[in-house]
Amino acid sequence: MTAEPTLEKTATNGIRTALGLGGALSVILGIVILVWPGKTAMVVTAIIAIYAIVAGLVYAGMGIFATGKGGWSRVGHVLLGVLYVVAGIVAFSNLGLAALALAVFLGILVGIMWVIEGVVALSTLDLAPSRGWTIFYAIISIIAGVTLLFSPLWGAVVLWWLIGISAVVMGIIQIGRAFSFGK
């Protein structure tokens, strides 16, 4: 005579399994980033290039086959599609260089966002409950953003390492949660 597990027990086991698998995948991803940072960046770049090619084909198809759209809309979709496909092919032609360009672009983008975030924090100073912490945050944000703008590749490498370390740490915590969930 076997007892059927309750719905609650089945749901708890499913959540525990999902937490454990998610944590294990996070640890593996983090280790891969830390052990092979360049190769992992190229894999990420390849995934983005594949996305660009697929999106380009979809846009081109929309432009070619969407009879309900006007002429300029169709032309725009086809041109956007061609642009995406070309970008994907160019990225695949030299994944290392494309990964480097993507890293520099993201470093510059994050630098600009941090500078803007610091300026916005200063602009809302009169609404802040703690002016001291707001000023401190704004100064750190602006300094970090300017530093990243002057060395975007170095900053992107540091951010990539932080992603790897965070993935390992968070994955370990997630696995711990899987063992303790529902107990």
N, C-alpha and C positions, 0 to 999 in steps of 0.2 A: 504494500500500500504506500504509494508515493503521494506526498502532499503537494498540491499545486502551489507554486510561489504566488504570493499576493501581487496585485498590480503595483502597489507601493514598492515592494521589494524588487520587482522587475525593473521599475523606473530607476530606483536607486542604483542598481547594478549597471544599468545602461549609462547613467550619468558618470558613475565611477570609471567605467571603461572609457568613455569619451574623454574624461579629464586625464586619465592615465595615458591614452594614446596621444592626445594633444600635447601633453607634457613631454612625452618621449620624442615626438616629432620636433618640438621646440629645442630640446637638448641636442638632438642630432643636427638640426639646422645651425644652431649656435656653434657647435664644434666644427662643422664644415666651414662656416664663415671664418672661424679663428685659425683653422689649420690651413685652409686654401683660400685666403681672402680674394686674391686676384681671379682665380678660376671660378669662384662662386659669383663674383661680380660679373664675369663674362656670361655665366649661365643666366643670371638675372637679365642681363642685356639681351641675350638671345631670346628669352621669354618675351621681353618688351618688343623685340624686332618681329617675332612671330605675331604678336598682337597687332602690331602696326600693319603687317602685310594682310592679315585677315580683315582688320577694320578697313583697310584700303580697298580690298575686293568688295566688301559690303557697300561702302560708299559709292564705288564705281558702279556696282550693280544697281543701287538705288537710282543713280543718275541715268543709267541706260534704260532700265525697265520700268521706272515710275512714270507712267503716262499721265497721271493726274497733276504733276508738278509743271511749273512754267519752265521756259527754256533756260533762263539764267540759273534757276535752282538746279536744274539737271546738269548744266555745265559745271556749276560750282561743286556739286557732289562728285562728278567724274574727276575734276581737277584735284579735289581734296583726296579722293581715292588714289589717284596716281601719286600724289605727294606722299601719302602714307606708305604705299608699296615701295616707292623709291627709297624712302627713309629706312624701311625695313631691310631692303636689299643692301643699301650702303652699310648699315650696321652689321649685317652678316659678312660683308666683304672683309672687315677687320674688326672682330669682336673686341679685341684688346683695346684698340684705339677708341672704339665706340663706348666701351665701359669707362675709359678714362675721360672722354668728353662728357658722358653722363654724370660721372662723379664731380667734375668741375662745375657743370651746370647746376647740379643739386647743391653743391657747396655754396655757389653764388646765390642761389635762390633762398637757401636757409639763412645765409648772412643778411640778405635784404630783409627777409621776414623778421629776423631778430632785431634789426635796427628799427624797423617800423613798429614792432611790438613795444620796444623801449620808448619810442617817441609817443606812441598812443598812451602808454602808461603815464608818462609825464603830463599828457594833455588832460588826463582824467584825475589829476592830483587833488583837485578840490572835492571830488566825490569819494576819494579813498578814505576808509576808516582809519588806516594807519599810513600817514604821509611818509614816515621814515622807511618802512618796508617797501612802499611803492617806489620811492626814489632809489633805494638800494637795488630793487629788481630792475628798474629802468636802466640804471647805469650798467649793471652786469649784462643785461640784454644788449645794450648798444655796444659795449666793449666786445662782447662775444661776436656780435654781428660784424663789426668792423674787422676784427681779427680774421674771421672767416672770409670776408671779402678780399683781404690781402693775401690769404693763402687758402683758396678754396679746395685745392686737391688735398693738402694736409688735413684740413678740416673734414673733408669727406672720408678720408682714411680713418680718422679718429672716430667719426660717427659710425662708420662701418664696424669698427672694432667694438664700439659700445653696443651696437645692435647684436653682435655675436655674443658678447658677455651677457647682455640682458636676456637673450634667448635661452642661454644655458641656465642662468639663475632662475628665471621665471618658469622654465620647464621643470626644473627640480622642485620648485614650490608647487607647481601644478600636479606633479606626481605625488607629492606629499598630500595634497588635497584629495587626490583620488583614493588614497588609502584611508583617509579619515572621514570622507564624505558619508553621511548617513549613519554614523556610529554614535 
